[in-house]
Amino acid sequence: MRRQLLWTAAAAAAPVLAATALTWARRHFSVVTIAGGSMAPTYQDGDRVLVRRTDVRSLRAGDVVVIEEPRSGDQGGEVARSDVHQPATREWMIKRILALPGEPVPRADVPALATAPGEVVPRGCVVVVGDAGRRSYDSKQAGYFSLDRVLGVAVRPMRAN
C-alpha cells in the first residue's frame, strides 16, 4: 500500500517537475537557426545554436551574441531566426563583440565609428562584428548597437553527430 502511494505521488509530481524545468529552460535558453554566412567559419548558414540569455554585465569582448537587428530599416545583416519564444516581428543577428562600454573605440577596425565622439564606447552601447569580414552587416556599417537588444550569448552549435 505504501509503495503504491509513493508511485502515485511520484506520478503526480512528475508533470509538475517537467513543466517547471521546461519553463526554466525557456527563460534561460533559446535556439536560433543561422540564416547567412556573416559568422563563417565559426557558424554556417543553417547551423542551429544554443543561446544562453544573460545579463549584459556578464558580456566580454570576444563573446558571440545574438542581438536584435537595428530598427532603422537597414537590411543586409545575417539574421538569426529564433525557434523558441520570440515574437515573429523581431529579427536577430549573430555577431562577435569587439568592444563594450568603457573600452576604447576601435576606430581602425570600424569605419562607421572613425569620427564618433569620445574615446571610449558609450554606456549602453556595444560594437559587434561578423567573423566573415566584408560579408557581414555589423558595426562597420551601422556603428554602435544597443546593449539592451542583446538576447544572449551563443553557447554552442547544436550539430547532429
Summary of the structure (lengths in Angstrom):
residues: 161
radius of gyration: 19.8
end to end distance: 45.8
largest distance: 78.3
contacts: 466
relative contact order: 0.22
helix: 27%
strand: 29%
